[in-house]
Amino acid sequence: MARYDVYRHPDPVLRKTTPFLLDVQNDYISSVDTRVVLPMRAAKHCGPPMRDLNPSFDIGGTPVVLDTPAIAAFPAAELRDPVLSLRTQSTLIADALHSLFGAY
C-alpha cells in the first residue's frame, strides 16, 4: 500500500456512488490495521464541488470528485490491488486536505 494509491471500493452496493477510495495515509505508518482514505464519489452523484476541497479526477473513464470532508479510516485488508496512483496529483490532494483542516 502506498500513499495516493486509488482502490476500487470493496462494497459493490457502495461502489455505485463511491467507486473508488484514495489512500492518503503517510507511507511510514504501516503498523496499524487501517488506512486513512478519502472517498472518490461518482461526479454524477455530487453537487457542485467546492474550490480546492473537492478536486475532480477521471479514473479509468469514470469522472469522480474527491469527497475530502468524508475522510475515514478503512480496514487495510479490504484495500486490494490499486487501480492507479495519483502521486503526480499530490499537490492538488494536499491542498484539499489543507482546505479541510484550515492550513491555508
C-alpha positions in Angstrom: 0.0 0.0 0.0 1.2 3.4 -0.8 0.0 6.9 -0.2 -2.1 8.3 -3.2 -3.0 4.8 -4.4 -6.6 4.5 -5.7 -8.6 1.4 -4.9 -12.0 0.2 -6.1 -14.5 0.4 -3.2 -14.8 -3.2 -2.0 -18.5 -3.0 -1.3 -20.5 -3.5 -4.5 -23.5 -1.6 -3.3 -21.5 1.5 -2.2 -19.4 1.3 -5.3 -22.3 2.6 -7.3 -22.0 6.1 -5.8 -18.4 5.8 -4.4 -16.5 3.7 -6.9 -13.0 4.4 -5.5 -11.1 5.2 -2.3 -7.9 7.2 -2.3 -5.3 6.3 0.3 -3.8 9.4 1.9 -2.0 7.9 4.8 1.7 8.5 5.3 3.8 5.6 3.9 5.7 5.4 7.1 2.7 4.4 9.2 2.3 0.7 8.3 1.9 -0.9 11.7 -1.8 -0.3 12.1 -4.7 -2.3 10.6 -6.3 0.7 8.9 -5.5 3.3 6.3 -6.8 6.8 6.1 -8.8 7.2 2.9 -10.8 9.8 1.0 -13.9 8.6 -0.8 -14.0 9.3 -4.6 -17.7 9.9 -5.4 -19.1 9.5 -8.9 -19.4 13.0 -10.2 -23.0 12.4 -11.3 -23.9 11.9 -7.6 -22.3 15.0 -6.3 -23.4 18.6 -6.1 -21.1 21.5 -7.2 -17.6 20.9 -5.9 -16.0 23.5 -3.6 -12.9 25.0 -4.9 -9.8 23.2 -3.6 -11.8 21.0 -1.2 -13.2 18.7 -3.9 -10.9 18.2 -6.8 -12.1 16.1 -9.6 -10.4 13.3 -11.5 -11.0 10.8 -14.3 -10.3 7.3 -13.1 -10.5 4.8 -16.0 -13.1 6.8 -17.8 -15.2 7.4 -14.6 -15.4 11.1 -13.6 -15.1 11.3 -9.8 -15.0 14.0 -7.1 -12.8 13.7 -4.1 -15.1 13.9 -1.0 -12.4 15.3 1.3 -14.8 16.0 4.3 -15.7 12.3 4.4 -12.2 11.3 5.4 -12.2 8.0 7.2 -10.2 5.1 8.5 -10.7 2.0 6.4 -9.6 -1.6 7.0 -6.3 -2.0 5.2 -7.1 -5.7 4.5 -10.0 -4.6 2.3 -7.9 -2.4 0.1 -6.6 -4.7 -2.6 -4.9 -4.2 -6.0 -4.6 -0.5 -6.6 -6.1 0.8 -9.8 -3.6 3.6 -10.2 -1.5 6.1 -8.3 -2.3 9.8 -8.1 1.1 10.6 -6.7 1.6 13.1 -9.6 -1.5 14.9 -8.2 -0.2 15.1 -4.7 -0.2 18.9 -4.5 -3.9 19.0 -5.5 -4.8 16.4 -2.9 -2.7 18.0 -0.2 -4.4 21.3 -1.0 -7.8 19.6 -0.4 -6.6 18.3 2.9 -5.3 21.7 3.9 -8.7 23.2 3.0 -10.3 20.7 5.3 -8.0 21.2 8.2 -7.6 25.0 7.8 -3.9 25.1 6.9 -4.5 27.9 4.4 
